[in-house]
């Protein structure tokens, strides 16, 4: 069954064509990675699919509903972890989860149990009653993923899930993502610009460049298509499709945001 | 019948989510109440310094009330206004963090998000009100402790906070950056405060300013507070009329805010 289907999805910001006629189908149960350099249109795509930004033209169906006309129904079906830090540092981990359990209409009888379960699952039981301000970067990310899973969504959007994390924390987050898919059958749509992340996690990836889709396939297929016999990494594939000009994307604002997130998580 | 049941469910769900957002704010305040105390400094200075000096001058006609009594409701309204008008900065802050994104993706009606924020500002306003009342008591202002009046005061404070914080939210959604917002906030607070009946009666104003102050929502908030907070307090309008004006403006602002809020990202 197709859980995401877009046709000619387009978003403009004034003159800038951030996403240009993106057509994509994703099946239920996939871990799908959207790759691309800064400014390629990954975040804009995720914002359209999660109903945060209306498309300029084209169509997107998410979990069977149109993101533009049935936004409220789409929201019930999906979970979303933004690239920026979205857990509230002035509350405890438990409170962060409880508030979202309420906003996501988790029935009153099940709330306490779901929150406890999420804490246990993400390995956060010990720090549940500490203020999130004192959490490590990896713990914050795990808490955010837990928040987005409380209502057991069929589809989870992760925007740069491991940005700013050290290798050990990154690996733990990866393990949790793989587990989510195995245990709950959740479809996962993530963006990243880390090639090893895509290689490790994704069943299929799309490479975006300047708002358009430059390549699509499993990491193995893409590597095979680019390299002839020699040892090819996904890095090579990435550079092959996006060109290796330095700094062709990402403005001051993006970079300062990314660095700020990295600093807060690190 | 089915239509009404579903409408009823939606109203319940809407109110519930609004309250959850206010709960979030209360939990934050409980973890870190220092902010409330630092906010107490300004009204204390107004009452202690300005109030005491002007009580001696007797330059302002306040009927049979001492000037300090007359200005106390005004200072309460002012300190609530100052908190509320800068509330939008937290929206910009939350936008920069990514909290707003997560709220907007959750199945919470936009208007409930905005009204929840407004109610949260009301919670802060109430805490501020308590502080002003304590200071006023220490200065021997003749406060009215009738239970119904107190409830009315609380209602006016919550409505006033909701109104100005939603106004602030709309501005935040338009300007989007902290720097521009701070500039605008400064520009707005003083005219709202001085073009009202907070620290002098409207009757002594030049006529153009009288017109402005009748358009100023703060005037209606002060009018309620002055009638309910003080022993022997009087006002210009019926309390019901004042409440109606504040409620109507708040509803209009919340509806505008619901349209503007998703545009903040």
Interface residues (C-beta under 8 A of the other chain):
Chain A: X47 X50 X51 X52 X53 X72 X75 X76 X78 X80 X81 X82 X83 X84 X85 X86 X88 X90 X91 X92 X95 X99 X100 X102 X103 X104 X105 X131 X147 X148 X257 X260
Chain B: X13 X16 X17 X20 X23 X24 X27 X28 X31 X32 X96 X97 X98 X99 X101 X102 X103 X104 X105 X106 X107 X108 X262 X265
